Amino acid sequence: MANTQQMYGAGSPFAPLAYLLVEATDAALEGLRSIAVNPIATLAQLQARAEQRRRLAEMEDHLLADIGLNRAEADREAKKPVWVA
C-alpha cells in the first residue's frame, strides 16, 4: 500500500482520513484471507469470540475488577462485532 503521507503530505487535512481508510482496508483484506485459507477454523474462532464477549458482558463488577476492567470497558468490548479482534 502507498504511504498516505507520500500521497497526501503530512500536513494535508486528508492524511488522517486516508490513513484510516488504508488501515480499514488492510484489516478487511486480512479477514478475507483467513476465511479463504481455512473457513472452518475462522468460523470456530468467530464463535469462540462471540462466546467470550457474551460471558464478559455477564460478569459481575467485582470479577471485572479482578481482571483489570471496569463495566464501561467490558461493555465496549462485548459490543464489538465478532469479526473485530
C-alpha positions in Angstrom: 0.0 0.0 0.0 1.1 3.5 -0.7 2.2 5.6 2.2 -0.6 8.1 3.0 2.0 10.8 3.9 3.5 10.4 0.5 0.1 10.5 -1.2 -1.3 13.5 0.7 1.6 15.0 2.6 2.0 15.0 6.3 0.2 18.4 6.7 -2.7 17.5 4.4 -6.2 17.6 6.0 -6.9 14.4 4.1 -4.0 12.4 5.6 -5.8 11.2 8.8 -8.8 10.1 6.8 -6.7 8.3 4.2 -4.7 6.6 6.9 -8.0 5.3 8.5 -9.2 4.0 5.1 -6.0 2.2 4.4 -6.0 0.6 7.8 -9.6 -0.5 7.5 -9.0 -1.9 4.0 -5.9 -3.8 5.3 -8.0 -5.3 8.2 -10.8 -6.3 5.8 -8.5 -8.0 3.4 -6.7 -9.9 6.2 -10.1 -11.2 7.4 -11.0 -12.3 3.8 -7.6 -14.1 3.6 -8.2 -16.0 6.8 -11.7 -17.1 5.7 -10.4 -18.2 2.3 -7.5 -20.2 3.7 -9.3 -22.0 6.5 -13.0 -21.2 6.7 -13.8 -23.8 9.4 -11.1 -22.5 11.7 -12.2 -18.9 11.1 -15.8 -19.7 11.9 -14.7 -21.5 15.1 -12.7 -18.5 16.1 -15.6 -16.2 15.5 -17.9 -18.4 17.5 -15.4 -18.6 20.4 -15.0 -14.8 20.3 -18.8 -14.3 20.4 -19.0 -16.7 23.4 -16.2 -14.8 25.2 -17.8 -11.5 24.7 -21.2 -12.8 25.9 -19.6 -14.1 29.1 -17.7 -10.8 29.6 -21.0 -8.9 29.3 -22.5 -11.1 32.0 -19.6 -10.8 34.5 -20.2 -9.1 37.8 -18.3 -5.9 38.6 -16.1 -7.4 41.3 -14.9 -10.1 38.8 -14.2 -7.5 36.1 -12.1 -5.6 38.7 -10.1 -8.8 39.3 -9.1 -8.8 35.6 -8.5 -5.1 35.5 -11.6 -3.9 33.7 -14.5 -1.7 34.6 -18.1 -2.1 33.4 -17.7 0.5 30.6 -14.6 -1.2 29.2 -16.3 -4.6 29.4 -19.5 -3.3 27.7 -17.4 -1.7 25.0 -15.5 -4.9 24.3 -18.7 -7.0 24.5 -20.5 -4.9 21.9 -17.8 -5.2 19.3 -18.7 -7.3 16.2 -17.2 -10.7 16.2 -15.1 -10.0 13.2 -13.3 -7.2 15.0 -10.5 -8.6 17.2 
